[in-house]
Amino acid sequence: VNMDVGASDTIRLRGPKERVDQLAEYMSSLIHDILLNNFEIEVPLFGKIFSAIVGTDNANLKRIQHESNTRLEVVKSKSGKKAVRVVGKKAAVESAVKCLEKLQSEIGNIVDQSVNMQSKFNSSVK
């Protein structure tokens, strides 16, 4: 069977009818699976808490990825800021996005503040 893949969205199959029918059915199934398993959403991340959201050695992303059965990738969003692209089945992607948003809001409530004091008092503060 010959396949003619041009610049259009159509693939032309040519050969014995039985083989062409088999290949056409296989190609349709393959395209359906690709579309089903490649739903994606980008979640923008707040810059100051980015490393806390990602976690040490990407631990948080790996955990969410494992729990939701999705693929997570750190990317730059269209605005140039860091984001996480979540890819997979639609329901799984939506679940992972909720986890990321929850984690981001939890970590976002953590305040990091510095207080200046003379170094001679450092040992008494511990």
BELQUI-V331272 format. One record per backbone hydrogen bond with DSSP energy under -0.5 kcal/mol. CO is the residue of the C=O (numbers start at 0). NH is the residue of the N-H. If there is no record, write none. Layout:
BEGIN
co->CO nh->NH
co->CO nh->NH
END
This chain:
BEGIN
co->1 nh->13
co->2 nh->4
co->3 nh->5
co->3 nh->11
co->9 nh->5
co->9 nh->11
co->10 nh->12
co->11 nh->3
co->13 nh->1
co->15 nh->19
co->16 nh->20
co->17 nh->21
co->18 nh->22
co->19 nh->23
co->20 nh->24
co->21 nh->25
co->22 nh->26
co->23 nh->27
co->24 nh->28
co->25 nh->29
co->26 nh->30
co->27 nh->31
co->28 nh->32
co->29 nh->33
co->30 nh->34
co->31 nh->35
co->32 nh->36
co->33 nh->37
co->34 nh->37
co->38 nh->87
co->40 nh->42
co->40 nh->85
co->41 nh->43
co->42 nh->83
co->45 nh->48
co->46 nh->49
co->48 nh->52
co->49 nh->53
co->50 nh->54
co->53 nh->59
co->53 nh->60
co->54 nh->57
co->55 nh->58
co->57 nh->61
co->58 nh->62
co->59 nh->63
co->60 nh->64
co->61 nh->65
co->62 nh->66
co->63 nh->67
co->64 nh->68
co->64 nh->69
co->70 nh->86
co->72 nh->74
co->72 nh->84
co->74 nh->76
co->74 nh->82
co->76 nh->79
co->80 nh->76
co->81 nh->44
co->82 nh->74
co->82 nh->84
co->83 nh->42
co->83 nh->85
co->84 nh->72
co->84 nh->86
co->85 nh->40
co->86 nh->70
co->87 nh->38
co->88 nh->92
co->89 nh->93
co->90 nh->94
co->91 nh->95
co->92 nh->96
co->93 nh->97
co->94 nh->98
co->95 nh->99
co->96 nh->100
co->97 nh->101
co->98 nh->102
co->99 nh->103
co->100 nh->104
co->101 nh->105
co->102 nh->106
co->103 nh->107
co->104 nh->108
co->105 nh->108
co->106 nh->109
co->110 nh->112
co->117 nh->120
co->118 nh->121
co->120 nh->123
co->120 nh->124
co->121 nh->124
co->121 nh->125
END
